[in-house]
Amino acid sequence: MYYYESEYDLECRGYIDLCDVGSVEVENNGSKAILELRTKKRVYSLLAESRLVAEAWKEKIEIVLKE
């Protein structure tokens, strides 16, 4: 999964191999919803527009992880 600094960026900031993801969680940090993808080597914290959007991403990623 490629990730970007903002929705307007043309160049990706990095790549997360979903095969390495062990867990996906949604965290609240004040008014911000953060999607956390945990691998053995690193935790990726991705800011979502809202908790609802973060939960939707979590559901979709978990579907991919089960395949």
Contacts in CASP RR format, 6 or more apart in sequence:
PFRMAT RR
TARGET T0000
AUTHOR 0000-0000-0000
METHOD contacts of the structure
MODEL  1
MYYYESEYDLECRGYIDLCDVGSVEVENNGSKAILELRTKKRVYSLLAES
RLVAEAWKEKIEIVLKE
1 15 0 8 1.000
1 16 0 8 1.000
1 18 0 8 1.000
1 61 0 8 1.000
2 12 0 8 1.000
2 14 0 8 1.000
2 15 0 8 1.000
2 16 0 8 1.000
3 12 0 8 1.000
3 13 0 8 1.000
3 14 0 8 1.000
3 15 0 8 1.000
3 16 0 8 1.000
3 44 0 8 1.000
3 46 0 8 1.000
4 11 0 8 1.000
4 12 0 8 1.000
4 13 0 8 1.000
5 13 0 8 1.000
16 37 0 8 1.000
16 39 0 8 1.000
16 44 0 8 1.000
17 39 0 8 1.000
18 61 0 8 1.000
18 64 0 8 1.000
18 65 0 8 1.000
20 39 0 8 1.000
20 40 0 8 1.000
20 41 0 8 1.000
21 37 0 8 1.000
21 38 0 8 1.000
21 39 0 8 1.000
21 61 0 8 1.000
21 65 0 8 1.000
22 37 0 8 1.000
22 38 0 8 1.000
22 39 0 8 1.000
22 40 0 8 1.000
22 65 0 8 1.000
23 37 0 8 1.000
23 38 0 8 1.000
24 35 0 8 1.000
24 36 0 8 1.000
24 37 0 8 1.000
24 38 0 8 1.000
24 58 0 8 1.000
24 61 0 8 1.000
24 62 0 8 1.000
24 65 0 8 1.000
25 35 0 8 1.000
25 36 0 8 1.000
25 38 0 8 1.000
25 58 0 8 1.000
26 33 0 8 1.000
26 34 0 8 1.000
26 35 0 8 1.000
26 36 0 8 1.000
26 48 0 8 1.000
26 51 0 8 1.000
26 54 0 8 1.000
26 55 0 8 1.000
26 58 0 8 1.000
27 33 0 8 1.000
27 34 0 8 1.000
27 35 0 8 1.000
27 36 0 8 1.000
27 45 0 8 1.000
28 34 0 8 1.000
28 51 0 8 1.000
32 47 0 8 1.000
33 47 0 8 1.000
33 48 0 8 1.000
33 49 0 8 1.000
33 50 0 8 1.000
33 51 0 8 1.000
33 52 0 8 1.000
33 53 0 8 1.000
33 54 0 8 1.000
34 45 0 8 1.000
34 46 0 8 1.000
34 47 0 8 1.000
34 48 0 8 1.000
34 54 0 8 1.000
35 45 0 8 1.000
35 46 0 8 1.000
35 47 0 8 1.000
35 48 0 8 1.000
35 54 0 8 1.000
35 57 0 8 1.000
35 58 0 8 1.000
36 43 0 8 1.000
36 44 0 8 1.000
36 45 0 8 1.000
36 46 0 8 1.000
37 43 0 8 1.000
37 44 0 8 1.000
37 46 0 8 1.000
37 61 0 8 1.000
38 44 0 8 1.000
46 57 0 8 1.000
48 54 0 8 1.000
48 57 0 8 1.000
END
